[in-house]
Amino acid sequence: MKRTAEIVLSIIGAVLNGLAAILVIFFTIAMKSQSIIDQLKNDASIREADFQTVLHTIQTLGWGIAVVLIIGTVIGIVAAVQLRNNKRPKLSGILLIIGALLVFFFTVGFGVLPALLYLIAGILSLVRKPPVIV
């Protein structure tokens, strides 16, 4: 049985997770740049206390979100490799569902689409049965 749909969905999810991780890493690094901080401080619509709170939150959570997205990327790649040639579809399905839950709940909205793709691929991996040869 070909598992093309599961493999494609997990690879697309892994690529999106990787891109989101890169975006979060660059954003977190940019928020440590003093020139960007000064530009944002000069904005009249933002109060100083709110700005400091948001800045601290981004600097703290950014690396954690990036790590979760990288872990999700690795899980998606491992699952796609295991699905190739129909090696371990049950293990891949479980990995994809765990990756979907991890990415969905711990990325504060950055990983919604990859999590959805992982969930669909995981359910497909668990539900599809190989044909019985008579």
N, C-alpha and C positions, 0 to 999 in steps of 0.2 A: 504494500500500500504506500502510495506516495503521500508525503506529509508536507507538500509544497506550501500550503496555506499557513501552517503553523511556523514553518521555517521563515517564510517571508515576513509574517507578522512579528516574530521575535527579533529578526534582524532590523526591521524598521523601528521597532521599539528601542532596541539597543542603540541605534544611530541617534534617535531623538533624545535618549537619555544622555548620550555622550555630548551632543550639542548643548543640551541644557546644562550639563556639568561645566562645560567650557564657559558658557555664558555666565553662570553663577560665579565661577572662579574669577573671571575678568571683572565682573561687577564688584565683587568683594575686594579685589586688589585696588580697583579704582576708588572705592570709598575710603581707602587709606591714604590716597593722594591728597596732599595739603591744598593744591590748587583747586581741585574739585570741591573740597570741603569749603574753601573760602568762597567759591562761586555760589554754592548752595546756601551759605550763611547770609549772603547779600540779598537773597530773595526776601522781599518784604512780607510775603504771605506766610512765612514759616516762623513760628516763635522759637527762641533759643532753646528752651527746655524741651520742646517737642523735637527739635532738630537733633539735639544730643541723644535723646532716647532712641530715635529712629536710627541714627548713626551707630550707636552702640549695638542695637539689635541686629542690624545688617552685618556688622563686623563679627558678631558672635555667631549668629546662625548661618552665615554664608558658607563657612567651611564645613559645617555639619551637613548642610543640604548638598554641597558638592560631593562629599564622601558618600552619602546615600545614593546619589545619582550615579556615581562611579560603580558602586556595588551593584546597583540595578543593571548597569551596562554589562558588567561581567556575568551576572546571572543570565541575562538574555543571550549573550554569546555562548556560554556553556550549554544552555538549553538548546540553542540552534544546532550546535555541534552534536549533541546527543540525539537530536531528532534526525540528523542526516543518516541516511540508509536505515531508518526506522530502528535504531539501536535500542534506546530506552525511552519510549514515549511516556510511560507513567512517571518516571523520574523527571523528565523534562516538563511535563504538565505541572507537577508539584512545585518544581523550581520556578516556573513562570508565574504560578499563582502566588507563591511567597514573594517573588520579586514585585509583582503587581501591588500587593498589599503594602510592602515596605516602601515602595516609591510613592504610592498614593498618600499614605498617611504621614510620611516623614519629610516631604518636600514642600509643604505649604503651597501647593498648587502648581509648582513647576513641572511635576511629572504626571499630570492627569492623563494626557494623551498616551504616553508610553505605558502607563499602568493599565489603561483600557486595552491597548493592543496586547500586552502580556496576558491579561485576564482572558481575552478571547482565545489567544493561542493556547493557553494552559487548559482551558475548558475543552477546546477541540482535541488537544492531545490526550486528555483523559477519556473523552466520550467516544472517539472514533475507535472502532475495533477492527483488527486486521481480518480480511476475508478468510473464511474457513475453506480450505482446499479439500474437496471430496475425492 
